[in-house]
């Protein structure tokens, strides 16, 4: 039996199971619902920015004050100790310089969250702009590189697990009026994204670089949200990135259901692209039909594992490939996307273990949206 035949059998017998996400309703609001699935919170909000923000703030009212201002105070003290600078001054500078480039609908949503949760607007804004102060691995594979030929996309977030954001994790599904529906591996009170996939099968993850202080543009988390809401393909996402005033230095892996994929290197002044299989002197060798972004020894180990498993990749195998040392001790969350089916497998860190060592949860974006819209 050929590899393709084996893959077809796997797809035939697992597809129906994977497509369904069983949700238990916890609470509801006229513009949203809070569910639980497999031990995870799932927040679905729908409507105008104000309506989505009101639902977010009301349904997560018990969690939000623990994130901001309390967790932000921990971040502030750590930043002051390591940088010798006052965190809140830098946040206010970021807000002042980047707000003119930020879509107004996002600020309206933040202010509605503040009103509904009883937390001051400035604290909600500080939480959503602070990722610009702190700067992970990602790869995508397709065709002959994966077992069934479908495109798969893995994202590793190595990011401040020691401030315990993992206590406030929320899988967020946004259904904004007039824009694409999409989901984000996120946190209470955060409405930007660093790990996301939309209803058209467009997926994205980022890796932070340098450039702190280059804040005259749209914050990265907001740009990724804008891409989720306005783009359907990798090439549309690329055009948004090229035509958007950008901040700092970031790397991205983007994929879509047509099996297109790109790795990007972006600064405020340039955008460099790597197509599937394209080699770059700054990275170890990349197998054909793949793109990859990582750094240091992590990149070498990731390259080794990808070559070793080329042609055999499945979502489950990808979760093994990104275990340490590809992931770091600060591994806050991981995700594996299947853009063609809208499936995602994700894991969050615990208080003692990195995300890569935790159980992965499976969700399907279409299933969640269908259940939310069902009467």
Residue pairs with C-beta under 8 A, 6 or more apart in sequence:
3 147
3 311
4 148
4 149
6 147
7 147
7 148
7 149
8 148
10 147
10 148
10 314
11 148
15 341
18 341
18 343
18 362
18 364
19 341
19 343
19 364
19 366
19 367
20 364
20 367
21 37
21 362
21 363
21 364
21 367
21 368
21 371
22 37
23 35
23 36
23 37
23 42
23 368
23 371
24 35
24 36
24 37
25 33
25 34
25 35
26 34
26 35
26 36
26 41
27 33
27 34
27 59
28 34
28 59
29 54
29 55
29 58
29 59
30 51
30 55
31 45
31 46
31 47
31 51
31 52
31 54
31 55
32 43
32 44
32 45
32 46
32 52
32 55
32 56
32 58
32 59
33 43
33 44
33 59
33 372
34 41
34 42
34 43
34 44
34 59
34 60
35 41
35 42
35 43
35 44
35 368
36 42
37 361
37 363
38 361
38 362
39 361
40 169
40 171
40 348
40 361
41 169
41 170
41 171
42 170
42 171
42 172
42 173
42 363
42 368
43 56
43 59
43 60
43 170
43 171
43 172
43 173
44 173
44 175
44 368
44 369
44 372
45 51
45 52
45 53
45 55
45 56
45 172
45 173
45 174
45 175
46 52
46 55
46 174
46 175
46 176
46 177
46 372
47 55
47 175
47 176
47 177
48 176
48 177
49 105
49 106
49 108
49 109
49 112
49 176
50 108
50 109
50 112
51 112
51 177
52 109
52 112
52 174
52 176
53 108
53 109
53 110
53 111
53 112
53 113
53 115
53 116
53 191
54 112
54 113
54 115
54 116
55 116
56 109
56 112
56 113
56 116
56 189
56 191
57 64
57 112
57 113
57 114
57 115
57 116
57 117
57 119
58 116
58 117
60 117
60 170
60 188
60 189
61 116
61 117
61 118
63 168
63 170
63 188
63 189
64 113
64 117
64 119
64 124
64 188
64 189
65 117
65 118
65 119
66 167
66 168
66 188
67 127
67 165
67 168
67 187
67 188
67 189
67 190
68 119
68 123
68 124
68 126
68 127
68 189
69 119
69 120
69 123
69 126
71 127
71 163
71 164
71 165
71 168
72 123
72 126
72 127
72 130
74 163
74 164
75 87
75 130
75 160
75 163
76 86
76 87
76 88
77 87
78 163
79 85
79 87
79 90
79 133
80 86
80 87
87 130
87 133
88 126
90 133
91 126
91 129
91 130
91 133
93 215
94 129
94 130
94 132
94 133
94 215
94 219
95 125
95 126
95 129
97 215
97 216
98 129
98 132
98 215
98 216
98 217
98 218
98 219
98 247
99 107
101 216
101 217
101 218
101 244
101 245
102 218
102 219
102 222
103 218
103 222
103 226
105 176
106 191
106 192
106 222
106 225
107 125
109 191
110 121
110 124
110 125
110 128
110 191
111 121
111 124
113 119
113 124
113 189
113 191
114 120
114 121
114 123
114 124
115 121
117 124
117 189
119 189
124 189
127 189
127 190
128 189
128 190
128 191
128 192
128 219
128 221
129 219
131 192
131 194
131 219
131 220
131 221
132 212
132 215
132 219
132 220
132 247
132 248
133 212
134 159
134 160
134 208
135 208
135 209
135 210
135 211
135 212
135 248
135 249
135 250
136 155
136 156
136 157
136 158
136 159
136 205
136 206
136 207
136 208
137 156
137 158
137 207
137 292
137 293
137 294
137 295
137 298
137 299
137 302
137 322
137 326
137 327
138 153
138 154
138 155
138 156
138 205
138 206
138 207
138 251
138 252
138 253
138 263
138 292
138 293
138 294
139 153
139 154
139 253
139 290
139 291
139 292
139 293
139 294
139 302
139 306
140 151
140 152
140 153
140 154
140 253
140 255
140 261
140 290
140 291
141 151
141 152
141 153
141 287
141 289
141 290
141 306
141 313
142 149
142 150
142 151
142 152
142 255
142 259
142 261
142 276
142 289
142 290
143 149
143 259
143 289
144 288
144 289
144 310
144 311
145 287
145 288
145 289
145 290
145 310
145 311
145 313
146 152
146 311
146 313
146 314
147 311
147 312
147 313
147 314
147 317
148 314
150 259
150 338
150 340
150 341
151 255
151 256
151 257
151 259
151 261
151 338
151 339
151 340
152 313
152 314
152 315
152 318
152 336
152 337
152 338
153 203
153 205
153 253
153 255
153 261
153 336
153 337
153 338
153 339
154 318
154 319
154 321
154 322
154 334
154 335
154 336
154 337
155 195
155 203
155 205
155 253
155 334
155 335
155 336
155 337
156 205
156 322
156 326
156 327
156 331
156 334
156 356
157 185
157 194
157 195
157 205
157 331
157 332
157 333
157 334
157 355
158 327
158 328
158 330
158 331
158 332
159 194
159 330
159 332
160 330
160 332
161 329
161 330
161 331
161 332
161 349
161 354
161 355
162 330
164 351
165 187
165 332
166 332
166 333
166 348
166 349
166 350
166 351
166 355
167 351
168 187
168 188
168 189
169 185
169 186
169 187
169 333
169 348
170 186
170 187
170 188
171 183
171 184
171 185
171 186
171 346
171 363
172 183
172 184
172 186
172 191
172 193
173 181
173 182
173 183
173 184
173 365
173 368
173 369
173 372
174 181
174 182
174 183
174 184
174 191
174 228
174 229
175 181
175 369
175 372
176 229
179 229
179 230
180 198
180 199
180 200
180 228
180 229
180 230
180 231
180 232
181 198
181 199
181 365
181 369
182 196
182 197
182 198
182 199
182 228
182 229
182 365
183 196
183 197
183 198
183 344
183 363
183 365
183 368
184 193
184 195
184 196
184 225
184 228
185 193
185 195
185 196
185 333
185 335
185 346
185 348
186 193
186 195
190 221
191 225
192 219
192 220
192 221
192 222
192 224
192 225
193 221
193 224
193 225
193 228
194 205
194 206
194 220
194 221
194 224
195 204
195 205
195 333
195 335
195 346
196 203
196 204
196 205
196 224
196 225
196 228
197 203
197 204
197 228
197 337
197 339
197 342
197 344
197 365
198 228
198 229
198 231
198 232
198 365
199 342
199 365
199 366
199 369
200 231
200 232
200 233
200 256
200 257
201 256
201 257
201 258
201 339
201 340
201 342
202 227
202 228
202 231
202 232
202 233
202 234
202 236
202 237
202 254
202 255
202 256
202 257
202 339
203 254
203 255
203 256
203 337
203 339
204 224
204 227
204 228
204 237
204 252
204 253
204 254
204 255
205 252
205 253
205 335
206 220
206 224
206 250
206 251
206 252
207 250
207 251
207 252
207 293
207 294
207 295
208 220
208 248
208 249
208 250
208 251
209 248
209 249
209 250
209 251
210 248
210 249
211 247
211 248
211 249
211 267
211 268
212 248
214 247
214 248
214 249
214 267
214 268
215 247
215 248
216 245
216 247
216 268
217 244
217 245
217 246
217 247
217 268
218 226
218 244
218 245
218 246
218 247
219 247
220 246
220 247
220 248
220 250
223 240
223 241
223 244
223 246
226 240
226 244
227 237
227 240
227 241
230 236
230 240
231 237
231 239
231 240
232 256
233 256
233 258
233 260
234 254
234 255
234 256
234 258
234 260
234 261
234 262
235 260
237 254
238 254
238 262
238 264
238 271
238 273
241 252
241 264
241 266
241 271
242 271
245 268
246 266
246 267
246 268
247 268
248 267
248 268
249 265
249 266
249 267
250 266
251 263
251 264
251 265
251 266
251 293
252 262
252 263
252 264
252 266
252 293
253 261
253 262
253 263
253 264
253 291
253 292
253 293
254 261
254 262
254 264
255 261
255 337
255 339
256 339
257 339
257 340
259 340
261 275
261 276
261 291
262 273
262 274
262 275
262 291
263 273
263 274
263 291
263 292
263 293
264 271
264 272
264 273
264 274
265 271
265 272
265 274
266 272
274 280
274 286
274 291
275 291
276 288
276 289
276 290
276 291
277 286
277 287
277 288
277 289
277 290
278 286
278 291
279 285
279 286
280 286
283 292
283 293
283 294
283 299
283 303
284 299
284 300
284 302
284 303
284 304
285 303
285 307
286 292
286 303
286 306
287 306
287 307
287 310
290 306
290 310
292 299
292 302
292 303
292 306
294 302
294 326
297 325
298 325
298 326
298 327
298 328
301 325
301 326
302 321
302 322
302 326
305 321
305 326
306 321
309 317
309 321
313 321
315 336
315 338
315 343
315 345
316 345
318 336
319 334
319 336
319 345
319 347
319 356
319 360
322 334
322 356
323 356
323 357
324 331
324 354
324 356
324 357
326 356
327 334
327 354
327 355
327 356
328 354
329 354
330 354
331 349
331 354
331 355
331 356
332 348
332 349
332 354
332 355
333 346
333 347
333 348
333 349
333 355
334 346
334 347
334 355
334 356
334 360
335 344
335 345
335 346
335 347
336 344
336 345
336 346
336 360
337 343
337 344
338 344
341 364
342 364
342 365
342 366
343 362
343 363
343 364
344 362
344 363
344 364
344 365
345 360
345 361
345 362
346 360
346 361
346 363
347 355
347 356
347 358
347 359
347 360
347 361
348 355
348 358
349 355
349 358
350 358
